[in-house]
Amino acid sequence: MAAQLLVVALRRLALAGTDLALSQASPLRVKLFKIGALVTVSVRRVYVRL
């Protein structure tokens, strides 16, 4: 569930106006999420450490 919300937010905010904005989750995962990251959520922020 959280992964799907991340993909939806990524499409809406970061990929608007690009070819990847209309792509499905699989191509996005292959093209963008190959880098491992540590995600930490605090009360006000979401930290992504690569």
GROMACS elastic network, one bead per residue, 0.5 to 0.9 nm:
[ bonds ]
;  ai    aj funct       b0    kb
    1     4     6  0.52622   500
    1     5     6  0.63820   500
    1     6     6  0.87348   500
    2     5     6  0.50848   500
    2     6     6  0.61826   500
    2     7     6  0.87382   500
    3     6     6  0.50366   500
    3     7     6  0.63284   500
    3     8     6  0.87262   500
    4     7     6  0.51178   500
    4     8     6  0.62204   500
    4     9     6  0.86222   500
    4    25     6  0.79055   500
    5     8     6  0.50891   500
    5     9     6  0.61111   500
    5    10     6  0.84394   500
    6     9     6  0.51935   500
    6    10     6  0.59974   500
    6    11     6  0.85923   500
    7    11     6  0.61386   500
    7    12     6  0.85909   500
    7    24     6  0.89972   500
    7    25     6  0.66815   500
    7    28     6  0.78899   500
    7    29     6  0.86113   500
    8    11     6  0.51999   500
    8    12     6  0.61946   500
    8    13     6  0.85981   500
    8    25     6  0.86978   500
    9    12     6  0.50860   500
    9    13     6  0.58866   500
    9    14     6  0.78070   500
   10    13     6  0.54040   500
   10    14     6  0.52396   500
   10    15     6  0.63310   500
   10    16     6  0.86287   500
   10    21     6  0.84296   500
   11    14     6  0.59848   500
   11    16     6  0.62430   500
   11    20     6  0.74698   500
   11    21     6  0.50146   500
   11    22     6  0.75101   500
   11    23     6  0.85277   500
   12    15     6  0.63274   500
   12    16     6  0.57267   500
   12    21     6  0.72153   500
   13    16     6  0.60544   500
   14    17     6  0.88966   500
   14    21     6  0.84105   500
   15    18     6  0.55727   500
   15    19     6  0.79460   500
   15    20     6  0.63086   500
   15    22     6  0.87513   500
   16    19     6  0.85311   500
   16    20     6  0.81806   500
   16    21     6  0.54644   500
   16    22     6  0.87038   500
   17    20     6  0.83692   500
   17    21     6  0.65826   500
   18    21     6  0.54509   500
   18    22     6  0.81137   500
   19    22     6  0.65359   500
   19    23     6  0.73275   500
   20    23     6  0.50413   500
   20    24     6  0.82422   500
   20    27     6  0.82606   500
   20    28     6  0.71328   500
   21    24     6  0.86258   500
   23    26     6  0.81920   500
   23    27     6  0.67161   500
   23    28     6  0.69912   500
   24    27     6  0.61132   500
   24    28     6  0.66935   500
   24    29     6  0.89440   500
   25    28     6  0.51363   500
   25    29     6  0.60367   500
   25    30     6  0.86655   500
   26    29     6  0.51192   500
   26    30     6  0.62613   500
   26    31     6  0.86423   500
   27    30     6  0.50707   500
   27    31     6  0.59720   500
   27    32     6  0.81933   500
   28    31     6  0.52080   500
   28    32     6  0.55359   500
   28    33     6  0.70867   500
   29    32     6  0.55121   500
   29    34     6  0.69587   500
   30    33     6  0.61519   500
   30    34     6  0.61892   500
   31    34     6  0.67625   500
   32    35     6  0.74755   500
   33    36     6  0.71624   500
   33    37     6  0.87243   500
   35    50     6  0.73487   500
   36    49     6  0.87350   500
   36    50     6  0.63879   500
   37    48     6  0.62642   500
   37    49     6  0.54019   500
   38    47     6  0.79404   500
   38    48     6  0.56906   500
   38    49     6  0.50296   500
   38    50     6  0.64720   500
   39    46     6  0.69504   500
   39    47     6  0.56075   500
   39    49     6  0.64116   500
   39    50     6  0.88529   500
   40    45     6  0.83991   500
   40    46     6  0.58423   500
   40    47     6  0.50394   500
   40    48     6  0.65268   500
   40    49     6  0.81351   500
   41    44     6  0.79344   500
   41    45     6  0.61097   500
   41    47     6  0.62429   500
   41    48     6  0.88153   500
   42    45     6  0.52717   500
   42    46     6  0.61839   500
   42    47     6  0.79466   500
   43    46     6  0.83369   500
